[in-house]
Amino acid sequence: MKTSPFDLSGRQCWVIGGAGHLGAASVGLLAQLGASVLCVDLPGRTCALPKVDNAPLDANDSKACEAFVAAEIGRRGVPDALVIMTYGACGKRLEDLTAEDFDRANHANLTATLVLARAVAEAMAPRGSGSVVLFSSMYGSVSPDPRIYEAPMNPNPLEYGVGKAGVQQLTRYLAVHYGPRGLRFNAISPGPFPNPAIQEGDPEFVRRLSARVPLGRIGHPHEVASVVAFLCSDASSYISGQNLPVDGGWTVW
């Protein structure tokens, strides 16, 4: 019997997009809590951490995603938890965004997420248990304040926000569909977590972000990682279909 509902010993967790700013922190904490972790990211992007295996995947390629899931389940077995942290955006101004740009970004945001989540969920379902954590964003719930993004910056792009809003609804639908078979689906919506390059290169932007947050600061990667671990663990065993903002209060006003 586990001594703590947060104990992940003996669990297998896959993190898609796990080598990035927030992903690496999440991968590290899952491993620290005892999980065997598979970090999946684009070729060349890896996490060099104990108890972490790495595998390459272009999550934009739907056929490759399905083949990847089948191959890794054959090699490792069905995971206990799946975390999908991928996203798509082209970063153009609204006036310059083409239909092709929009479709391509939301294939990454929505179609690829569905393909990966469904493929793993179908393998989890016969076992009767599993936790799937999808990643939305504060901009899946609210629109960016353009005053924060001073020229020459563009506001956070439309196609990103639309896709992340879709992830929240995808989470709800999948939670209802797979709930009777014992699977949980939840989403996390990070707030302002600028990567280290932005923090170092544009401190004024970071100051403007911080001023918009009720807590008065940007987030730290471990603050997302702890929520990922919570949703992957038995501590959240009766939570499903929810979108959990981790944004310092950004979306409350």
Sequence and secondary structure as in RCSB ss.txt:
>XXXX:A:sequence
MKTSPFDLSGRQCWVIGGAGHLGAASVGLLAQLGASVLCVDLPGRTCALPKVDNAPLDANDSKACEAFVAAEIGR
RGVPDALVIMTYGACGKRLEDLTAEDFDRANHANLTATLVLARAVAEAMAPRGSGSVVLFSSMYGSVSPDPRIYE
APMNPNPLEYGVGKAGVQQLTRYLAVHYGPRGLRFNAISPGPFPNPAIQEGDPEFVRRLSARVPLGRIGHPHEVA
SVVAFLCSDASSYISGQNLPVDGGWTVW
>XXXX:A:secstr
  SSTT  TT EEEEETTTSHHHHHHHHHHHHTT EEEEEESTT     TTEEEEE  TT HHHHHHHHHHHHHH
H   SEEEE         GGG  HHHHHHHHIIIIIHHHHHHHHHHHHHGGGT EEEEEE  GGGTS   GGGS 
TT   S HHHHHHHHHHHHHHHHHHHHHGGGTEEEEEEEE     HHHHHH HHHHHHHHHHSTTSS   HHHHH
HHHHHHHSGGGTT  S EEEESTTGGG 
